[in-house]
Amino acid sequence: MLRATKDVVMPTTITGSLPRPSWYTENLGNRSFLDAMVISRFREQYVDALSAYLREQEVAGLDIVTDGDCRFNQDIGGQSWTSYPPNHMEGFDRDRPKLAAVNAGGIGFPRGHILHDYLEARVMPKIVGPIGRGELQYAEMFKAAQRLTEKPVKFGTVTPELVAFAVQDEYYKTIPERIMAISDALNQELHDLADAGCSVIQLEEPQIHLLAARNYVDTVINPQFMLEVFNNTVKGLRAKTEVWCHTCWGNPSQQRMFGSVQSYKPALELLNKVDADVITFEMKSSNLLDLEDVGKTITDMKVCIGAIDHHTLQVETPGEVADVIRAALKVIPAERLVLSSDCGMGREGMSRRHAFYKMVSLVQGTNIVKKELGLPVKESMGADPKFTLLRTK
Ligand SMILES: [Zn+2]
């Protein structure tokens, strides 16, 4: 059901992650969130970083905020995004983590490529027993963020198949069994999160479009199965809260996972069937490739378009953001349009200041178009000329 975006025309948000403050030196590691929050040094840094993430989004003027993925470690290529679940769920041997196998999940980068480091950082616990929710504690982390802001906090999680592809397994006999076990456990966790009051839950990176784009031919691990996995992971959730499906082409170390711009086209029919209220598409970095097809094919959900590129340090101007939105409005009605960054801003590749001004531009650009349409705007405090420190007289 629509909650966070209900009755909001062209709301703005980001995907999830924000660059870490340099002073946020604590890492959660394999501890449970509640265990770590007992330690005063961790709690102070976590809550301060969380407050900074939320405040920057509020000052920029976003309608829907995130916790900046505050739980994740300062690690190579943002690997925590994938490794957080196996390091906190039941059924994994955390004492003896193993490097992922070569080409696990079908991705390989030769030594000499920056993403080879990302692959070498896939040191994951192995599956040794039945998978359960364990200590994911998504509801607790959501509440820690939501109690600091009146804006809706969007809480995101990696999809089960990405966890399943990255780990070694001594328990399940087949990959689909492994994926569905993680999916079932995540579904329980997400219900707990919805029951805690989270008004937007985002599933990040179902492999529907990635397998379709790679022409990955497999009778079992294919885009149709990935659709079933997505719908199983969010089963029953939309009766309680708003569900988003985030799709992009990757962002470890702010890199594309593929050398060239990829097309969503082969996956759009299936993506229109995800059990979600909102679906996101990377658009800015592909120069609006597929925008028309997205508008034509995605008919049942709100469509969230990326108008900010997470790969580049050049901050988009409000005018550039407005151009993306005007193009989107030609194929997606304003009541079904949501604006965001293409993907997360990441923790290691971009400075906090770049991320902040990208968010300010997103809001300013959206305001330009809202004014053209006669819609009410709330100006970005981050761009309010009243507060310049420069002397005007
Ligand atoms: Zn993404």
Boltz pocket constraint, residues with backbone or C-beta under 6 A from the ligand:
constraints:
  - pocket:
      binder: B
      contacts: [[A, 15], [A, 204], [A, 205], [A, 246], [A, 247], [A, 248], [A, 249], [A, 250], [A, 251], [A, 342], [A, 343], [A, 344]]
      max_distance: 6.0
